């Protein structure tokens, strides 16, 4: 689940989709590529809108964009944008399709005012009913696997945010340094770059020590930025 999708979200989704698909073991004398199972990377984009249209459900696969021909491969990227469900929740349950069932389930599962509709969806859709049962019976091993994967994703996400902020800061610092055309201008550009990076990382709510390490600024300078 991604609460606030990052600018690098498409590449992030592609990375994890590839990791899921290639993580299958088909080694052995009795195995072939045809034994690869379908893999689905499902991204639940919870708060901010990501795609510009009003459609909450998208599915992506490899295809030739010029001739509109699908590769018919076995990996898919599926996105659910929960922020686009305000109108869908007003529909009668019997008028919703399967994708809307799942979207409403994820969006309003903990909303007590929508409990009646959620229960009706669970009663109508076997897959969602099974998902609800799984949530109640997750084993300790499964919880540990999920925890490790969550830590792995957090590490990569944090690293990507820092690098993105640094690159943005370098670009802005170089532009300002070129405009000045003097040593003072370059020095000021470097300072501006560090503060720009720090501001970007502050907006991502990263820990203070992480920002200090990434920018080289002092704790006091960063605290002053946070107050602005």
FIKESE-721287 format. One line per 3 residues: number of its first residue (from 1); their letters; for each residue x, y, z of N, C-alpha, C. Coordinates in steps of 0.05 Angstrom, whole numbers, plus 5000, padded with zeros to 4 digits. Example, Ala and Ser with C-alpha at 12.3 -4.5 7.8 and 13.67 -1.06 7.14 Angstrom:
! residues 2
1> AS> 5264,4886,5156,5246,4910,5156,5264,4934,5156 | 5257,4955,5142,5273,4979,5143,5258,5001,5157
! end
This chain:
! residues 228
1> XXX> 5017,4976,5000,5000,5000,5000,5018,5025,5000 | 5010,5044,4984,5025,5069,4983,5006,5092,4991 | 5011,5105,5014,4993,5126,5023,4994,5150,5004
4> XXX> 5018,5159,4998,5022,5182,4981,5042,5174,4959 | 5033,5167,4935,5051,5158,4914,5074,5177,4909 | 5097,5166,4904,5121,5182,4898,5123,5187,4868
7> XXX> 5139,5207,4860,5143,5212,4831,5154,5187,4817 | 5170,5171,4832,5182,5147,4820,5164,5122,4823 | 5139,5126,4830,5120,5104,4835,5118,5084,4811
10> XXX> 5117,5093,4786,5115,5073,4764,5139,5055,4763 | 5163,5066,4766,5187,5049,4765,5188,5030,4790 | 5179,5041,4812,5178,5024,4837,5159,5000,4832
13> XXX> 5136,5005,4821,5117,4983,4815,5129,4963,4796 | 5142,4973,4775,5155,4955,4755,5177,4938,4768 | 5192,4950,4786,5213,4936,4800,5202,4912,4816
16> XXX> 5181,4917,4832,5170,4896,4849,5155,4875,4832 | 5143,4884,4810,5129,4865,4792,5150,4845,4780 | 5173,4857,4771,5194,4840,4761,5206,4821,4782
19> XXX> 5208,4831,4806,5219,4815,4828,5200,4792,4834 | 5174,4797,4834,5155,4775,4839,5157,4754,4817 | 5158,4763,4792,5157,4744,4770,5183,4727,4768
22> XXX> 5206,4741,4771,5232,4727,4768,5239,4712,4794 | 5224,4716,4815,5230,4701,4840,5221,4672,4839 | 5207,4665,4818,5198,4637,4816,5221,4619,4808
25> XXX> 5223,4596,4820,5245,4577,4815,5236,4556,4794 | 5247,4558,4770,5241,4538,4749,5265,4522,4742 | 5284,4520,4760,5308,4504,4755,5300,4474,4758
28> XXX> 5314,4457,4743,5309,4428,4745,5303,4417,4717 | 5309,4391,4714,5307,4378,4688,5278,4376,4679 | 5259,4379,4697,5231,4376,4689,5216,4402,4688
31> XXX> 5231,4425,4688,5219,4451,4688,5225,4466,4662 | 5207,4484,4655,5211,4502,4631,5199,4529,4638 | 5203,4548,4620,5192,4575,4624,5161,4574,4624
34> XXX> 5150,4554,4611,5121,4551,4611,5110,4545,4638 | 5127,4537,4657,5118,4531,4684,5116,4556,4702 | 5124,4579,4691,5122,4604,4706,5092,4611,4710
37> XXX> 5085,4618,4735,5057,4625,4742,5053,4655,4738 | 5028,4662,4735,5021,4691,4732,5028,4705,4758 | 5039,4730,4755,5046,4746,4778,5032,4773,4776
40> XXX> 5021,4782,4799,5007,4807,4799,5019,4825,4821 | 5028,4848,4813,5037,4869,4832,5013,4888,4835 | 5001,4886,4859,4977,4903,4864,4985,4926,4882
43> XXX> 4980,4950,4872,4987,4974,4888,4961,4988,4896 | 4958,4991,4922,4935,5006,4933,4944,5034,4940 | 4937,5053,4923,4945,5081,4926,4924,5095,4943
46> XXX> 4930,5100,4968,4909,5106,4988,4899,5134,4989 | 4917,5154,4988,4908,5181,4993,4908,5199,4969 | 4932,5205,4958,4934,5224,4936,4928,5211,4910
49> XXX> 4916,5225,4892,4911,5215,4865,4938,5214,4850 | 4940,5193,4832,4965,5190,4817,4961,5194,4787 | 4941,5179,4776,4935,5182,4748,4914,5205,4744
52> XXX> 4916,5219,4722,4900,5243,4718,4870,5238,4712 | 4863,5214,4705,4835,5209,4699,4818,5204,4724 | 4793,5197,4721,4775,5192,4743,4771,5163,4749
55> XXX> 4786,5146,4734,4783,5117,4737,4800,5107,4760 | 4789,5092,4779,4804,5084,4802,4819,5058,4798 | 4812,5043,4777,4825,5016,4773,4840,5017,4746
58> XXX> 4866,5010,4747,4882,5007,4722,4897,4981,4723 | 4901,4968,4700,4917,4944,4698,4937,4948,4675 | 4962,4941,4679,4983,4946,4659,4997,4919,4653
61> XXX> 5005,4917,4628,5021,4894,4619,5039,4902,4596 | 5057,4885,4588,5075,4891,4566,5059,4890,4539 | 5063,4911,4523,5050,4911,4497,5065,4930,4478
64> XXX> 5060,4927,4452,5071,4944,4432,5054,4969,4430 | 5063,4992,4439,5046,5016,4440,5039,5027,4412 | 5055,5021,4392,5049,5031,4365,5027,5014,4352
67> XXX> 5030,4988,4353,5010,4970,4340,4989,4960,4359 | 4990,4969,4385,4970,4961,4405,4968,4930,4407 | 4991,4917,4406,4991,4888,4408,5003,4879,4435
70> XXX> 4989,4863,4449,4998,4853,4475,5018,4831,4472 | 5037,4829,4490,5056,4807,4491,5043,4782,4502 | 5021,4785,4516,5007,4763,4528,5025,4748,4549
73> XXX> 5040,4765,4563,5058,4754,4584,5042,4747,4609 | 5056,4740,4630,5043,4730,4654,5048,4748,4678 | 5057,4772,4674,5060,4791,4696,5042,4815,4691
76> XXX> 5030,4825,4713,5012,4848,4711,5017,4867,4734 | 5013,4893,4729,5013,4913,4750,4985,4924,4752 | 4973,4922,4776,4946,4931,4780,4946,4954,4801
79> XXX> 4932,4975,4795,4931,4997,4815,4902,5003,4822 | 4898,5008,4848,4872,5017,4859,4877,5044,4872 | 4864,5065,4862,4866,5091,4875,4841,5096,4892
82> XXX> 4845,5093,4918,4822,5094,4937,4810,5122,4939 | 4825,5142,4931,4815,5170,4933,4793,5176,4912 | 4790,5157,4893,4771,5162,4872,4744,5147,4875
85> XXX> 4739,5138,4900,4716,5121,4905,4692,5135,4918 | 4694,5162,4920,4672,5176,4934,4645,5172,4921 | 4644,5171,4895,4618,5167,4881,4610,5138,4880
88> XXX> 4630,5120,4879,4625,5092,4877,4611,5082,4903 | 4619,5092,4926,4607,5083,4951,4577,5089,4953 | 4568,5109,4937,4540,5117,4938,4522,5098,4922
91> XXX> 4535,5081,4905,4519,5063,4888,4508,5040,4905 | 4485,5029,4897,4476,5004,4910,4495,4982,4905 | 4499,4964,4924,4518,4942,4922,4513,4926,4897
94> XXX> 4488,4921,4891,4481,4903,4868,4489,4915,4841 | 4494,4941,4841,4502,4955,4816,4532,4957,4813 | 4547,4948,4833,4577,4950,4832,4588,4925,4817
97> XXX> 4612,4929,4804,4625,4906,4793,4647,4896,4812 | 4661,4876,4804,4681,4863,4822,4703,4882,4831 | 4713,4898,4812,4734,4917,4819,4725,4937,4839
100> XXX> 4700,4946,4836,4689,4965,4855,4685,4952,4883 | 4677,4926,4884,4676,4912,4909,4702,4914,4924 | 4724,4907,4910,4750,4906,4923,4759,4934,4931
103> XXX> 4754,4954,4914,4762,4981,4921,4747,4991,4945 | 4721,4986,4946,4705,4995,4970,4714,4980,4995 | 4720,4954,4992,4729,4938,5014,4754,4950,5027
106> XXX> 4774,4956,5010,4799,4967,5021,4796,4995,5032 | 4779,5011,5018,4776,5039,5026,4760,5043,5052 | 4739,5027,5055,4720,5032,5077,4719,5010,5097
109> XXX> 4738,4992,5097,4738,4968,5115,4736,4977,5144 | 4750,4998,5152,4750,5006,5180,4731,5029,5186 | 4715,5037,5166,4695,5058,5170,4669,5047,5181
112> XXX> 4663,5053,5206,4640,5041,5219,4614,5049,5205 | 4613,5073,5193,4589,5082,5180,4583,5066,5154 | 4603,5052,5144,4599,5036,5119,4599,5006,5125
115> XXX> 4597,4999,5151,4598,4971,5158,4577,4954,5144 | 4553,4964,5141,4531,4949,5129,4538,4942,5100 | 4549,4961,5086,4556,4956,5058,4580,4937,5056
118> XXX> 4599,4940,5073,4622,4921,5073,4613,4893,5078 | 4595,4889,5098,4584,4862,5104,4569,4851,5080 | 4555,4868,5066,4540,4858,5042,4559,4850,5020
121> XXX> 4581,4865,5017,4601,4858,4997,4614,4831,5004 | 4621,4827,5029,4633,4802,5038,4614,4779,5033 | 4588,4783,5038,4569,4762,5033,4566,4755,5004
124> XXX> 4569,4775,4986,4565,4771,4958,4590,4760,4944 | 4614,4768,4953,4638,4761,4938,4656,4742,4954 | 4658,4718,4944,4673,4696,4958,4702,4703,4963
127> XXX> 4715,4716,4943,4743,4723,4945,4748,4742,4968 | 4730,4762,4971,4733,4781,4992,4728,4768,5019 | 4708,4750,5020,4703,4735,5044,4727,4719,5053
130> XXX> 4741,4707,5034,4765,4691,5040,4787,4710,5050 | 4789,4734,5038,4809,4753,5046,4804,4761,5075 | 4779,4765,5082,4772,4773,5110,4780,4751,5130
133> XXX> 4776,4726,5122,4783,4704,5139,4813,4702,5142 | 4828,4707,5120,4857,4706,5121,4868,4727,5140 | 4856,4751,5139,4865,4772,5157,4862,4765,5186
136> XXX> 4843,4747,5193,4838,4739,5220,4856,4716,5229 | 4868,4702,5209,4883,4678,5216,4912,4678,5206 | 4923,4701,5202,4951,4703,5192,4970,4691,5213
139> XXX> 4988,4674,5204,5006,4661,5222,5030,4679,5229 | 5045,4671,5250,5068,4687,5259,5089,4688,5237 | 5093,4665,5223,5112,4664,5201,5105,4684,5179
142> XXX> 5080,4685,5172,5071,4703,5151,5074,4732,5160 | 5069,4738,5185,5073,4765,5196,5102,4772,5195 | 5120,4754,5201,5149,4759,5200,5158,4764,5171
145> XXX> 5148,4748,5153,5155,4752,5124,5146,4780,5115 | 5122,4787,5123,5111,4813,5115,5127,4836,5128 | 5136,4831,5153,5152,4852,5166,5179,4856,5152
148> XXX> 5192,4834,5145,5218,4836,5131,5215,4849,5104 | 5194,4842,5089,5189,4854,5063,5183,4884,5067 | 5168,4891,5088,5162,4919,5093,5187,4935,5099
151> XXX> 5205,4923,5114,5231,4937,5121,5247,4940,5095 | 5248,4920,5078,5263,4921,5053,5252,4943,5035 | 5225,4945,5033,5213,4966,5017,5218,4993,5028
154> XXX> 5216,4996,5055,5221,5021,5068,5250,5031,5062 | 5269,5013,5064,5297,5020,5059,5301,5030,5030 | 5289,5016,5011,5292,5024,4983,5277,5051,4978
157> XXX> 5253,5054,4990,5238,5078,4986,5252,5102,4997 | 5264,5099,5022,5278,5121,5034,5303,5128,5018 | 5317,5108,5009,5341,5113,4992,5333,5128,4967
160> XXX> 5311,5120,4954,5303,5133,4929,5294,5162,4934 | 5280,5167,4957,5272,5194,4963,5296,5212,4967 | 5317,5202,4981,5341,5218,4987,5355,5224,4961
163> XXX> 5359,5203,4944,5373,5208,4918,5358,5227,4901 | 5331,5224,4900,5315,5243,4883,5318,5271,4893 | 5317,5275,4920,5320,5302,4931,5347,5313,4925
166> XXX> 5368,5296,4927,5395,5305,4922,5398,5314,4893 | 5387,5298,4875,5390,5304,4846,5375,5330,4840 | 5352,5334,4852,5337,5359,4848,5353,5382,4859
169> XXX> 5365,5379,4883,5380,5400,4895,5405,5407,4878 | 5419,5386,4868,5443,5391,4851,5435,5407,4827 | 5413,5399,4814,5405,5413,4789,5399,5442,4795
172> XXX> 5385,5448,4817,5378,5476,4824,5403,5491,4832 | 5422,5477,4847,5446,5491,4855,5464,5497,4832 | 5466,5479,4812,5483,5484,4789,5472,5507,4772
175> XXX> 5445,5507,4770,5432,5529,4754,5438,5556,4767 | 5436,5557,4793,5441,5583,4807,5471,5590,4805 | 5488,5570,4807,5517,5575,4805,5525,5586,4778
178> XXX> 5513,5575,4757,5519,5584,4730,5509,5612,4726 | 5486,5619,4738,5476,5646,4735,5494,5666,4748 | 5506,5660,4771,5524,5678,4785,5550,5681,4769
181> XXX> 5561,5659,4759,5585,5660,4743,5610,5667,4758 | 5610,5666,4785,5633,5673,4802,5636,5652,4823 | 5658,5652,4837,5663,5633,4859,5642,5636,4881
184> XXX> 5635,5661,4886,5614,5666,4907,5588,5654,4898 | 5583,5656,4872,5558,5645,4862,5558,5614,4865 | 5581,5601,4859,5582,5572,4862,5579,5564,4891
187> XXX> 5592,5578,4909,5589,5572,4937,5560,5575,4947 | 5548,5596,4938,5520,5601,4945,5502,5580,4933 | 5509,5571,4908,5494,5550,4895,5495,5524,4911
190> XXX> 5519,5517,4921,5522,5493,4937,5506,5495,4963 | 5506,5518,4975,5490,5522,5000,5460,5519,4994 | 5452,5532,4972,5424,5530,4964,5416,5501,4958
193> XXX> 5434,5487,4945,5429,5459,4939,5424,5443,4965 | 5441,5447,4985,5438,5432,5010,5412,5438,5024 | 5404,5464,5024,5379,5472,5036,5355,5461,5021
196> XXX> 5358,5461,4994,5336,5450,4978,5332,5420,4984 | 5354,5406,4985,5352,5377,4991,5340,5373,5018 | 5349,5389,5038,5338,5387,5065,5308,5392,5066
199> XXX> 5299,5413,5051,5271,5419,5051,5254,5396,5039 | 5265,5384,5017,5251,5362,5005,5249,5338,5024 | 5270,5333,5039,5270,5310,5057,5252,5316,5081
202> XXX> 5252,5341,5090,5234,5348,5112,5205,5343,5104 | 5198,5350,5079,5170,5347,5070,5163,5317,5069 | 5183,5299,5068,5178,5271,5067,5177,5259,5095
205> XXX> 5181,5276,5116,5180,5268,5144,5201,5247,5151 | 5225,5251,5139,5247,5233,5146,5260,5241,5172 | 5273,5222,5187,5285,5229,5212,5307,5250,5210
208> XXX> 5310,5266,5231,5329,5288,5231,5357,5278,5224 | 5366,5256,5236,5393,5246,5232,5398,5238,5203 | 5377,5227,5190,5379,5220,5162,5384,5245,5145
211> XXX> 5369,5267,5151,5372,5291,5136,5400,5304,5140 | 5410,5303,5165,5437,5313,5171,5457,5298,5154 | 5455,5271,5154,5475,5255,5139,5473,5260,5109
214> XXX> 5449,5264,5099,5445,5267,5070,5454,5294,5060 | 5452,5315,5077,5457,5343,5067,5483,5355,5078 | 5492,5346,5101,5516,5358,5113,5509,5383,5129
217> XXX> 5484,5391,5131,5476,5414,5147,5476,5406,5176 | 5476,5426,5193,5475,5421,5222,5447,5416,5231 | 5444,5404,5255,5417,5399,5266,5402,5425,5270
220> XXX> 5417,5446,5278,5404,5472,5283,5393,5484,5257 | 5409,5481,5235,5399,5492,5209,5374,5477,5200 | 5374,5451,5204,5351,5436,5195,5326,5442,5212
223> XXX> 5331,5445,5238,5308,5452,5256,5297,5479,5249 | 5314,5498,5241,5304,5524,5232,5288,5522,5207 | 5296,5504,5189,5281,5500,5164,5253,5489,5171
226> XXX> 5252,5471,5190,5226,5459,5198,5207,5479,5209 | 5217,5500,5221,5200,5520,5233,5188,5539,5212 | 5199,5540,5189,5190,5559,5168,5164,5550,5156
! end
